């Protein structure tokens, strides 16, 4: 009996969307289509099998096709949302009327919607899930084994694992607590800044892991505060993604912290590309205050004072090391 083809439509041909397209194309039973609004990027992928804007030295699989036509979402089996978090909800609402069937819609973005809600709770589809894990785009593109946590229904997890992922070298662990997966992917950016500040000052593995362990404890506390499963911290989306983002210099959020720890002034308020971690700090501070949980989150509160109340780096480090 012939194996069914699966149409995978990826919204976003940036670094991560392109990397995922490459990996999913390794399974010959996947038809991989990239949707992007930039005609130059689309033409480059179709004509030259490259995305020169992001990966000028990499030749992509010839099986990948790209388009600016949103009509490709009509008969998709799986939709991957790999666009900025603040754009996902309006984009999903835009393509919803185009979709004919009941595709699995996977959120890969690591952030919250503009109203502070989890993205998967605002997407207007019946089958939604979240995939997060320790994954730099360049390593995904180059085929290195990579782990993600799949948050959603078990049936969707098993179908996706068994039909879409074979031959891609992507591994999954699983939780039904989709909110935990979303929350951990948001928190890790904030704590990457927090750990980066201390790393910039000390450049010490001892100190890094001292603060890293405290950050894990606080993240577990946030899971409880949001009514999520605290055990989710032990998945790829938890300690795995936090380790990658907070202890590796390829991370933009860690880099911001490093610069601050070395004494550089960072003006995120005036930046056109505000980092997710910076936005998260304000939201989590307000959530802590509203829930009277200040004693349990000293790092998060100290980071808020550093970024938004202009407390000194010295005072921030003193608080974090002594808490």
HELIX and SHEET records of a PDB file:
HELIX    1   1 UNK A   15  UNK A   24  1                                  10    
HELIX    2   2 UNK A   39  UNK A   48  1                                  10    
HELIX    3   3 UNK A   70  UNK A   73  5                                   4    
HELIX    4   4 UNK A   85  UNK A   96  1                                  12    
HELIX    5   5 UNK A  119  UNK A  121  5                                   3    
HELIX    6   6 UNK A  137  UNK A  141  1                                   5    
HELIX    7   7 UNK A  154  UNK A  159  1                                   6    
HELIX    8   8 UNK A  160  UNK A  164  3                                   5    
HELIX    9   9 UNK A  178  UNK A  202  1                                  25    
HELIX   10  10 UNK A  205  UNK A  225  1                                  21    
HELIX   11  11 UNK A  230  UNK A  234  5                                   5    
HELIX   12  12 UNK A  236  UNK A  240  3                                   5    
HELIX   13  13 UNK A  241  UNK A  247  1                                   7    
HELIX   14  14 UNK A  252  UNK A  261  1                                  10    
HELIX   15  15 UNK A  276  UNK A  290  1                                  15    
HELIX   16  16 UNK A  294  UNK A  296  5                                   3    
HELIX   17  17 UNK A  298  UNK A  308  1                                  11    
HELIX   18  18 UNK A  313  UNK A  322  1                                  10    
SHEET    1   A 8 UNK A  65  UNK A  67  0                                        
SHEET    2   A 8 UNK A  30  UNK A  35  1                                        
SHEET    3   A 8 UNK A   6  UNK A  11  1                                        
SHEET    4   A 8 UNK A  78  UNK A  81  1                                        
SHEET    5   A 8 UNK A 104  UNK A 107  1                                        
SHEET    6   A 8 UNK A 128  UNK A 132  1                                        
SHEET    7   A 8 UNK A 146  UNK A 151 -1                                        
SHEET    8   A 8 UNK A 170  UNK A 175  1                                        
END                                                                             
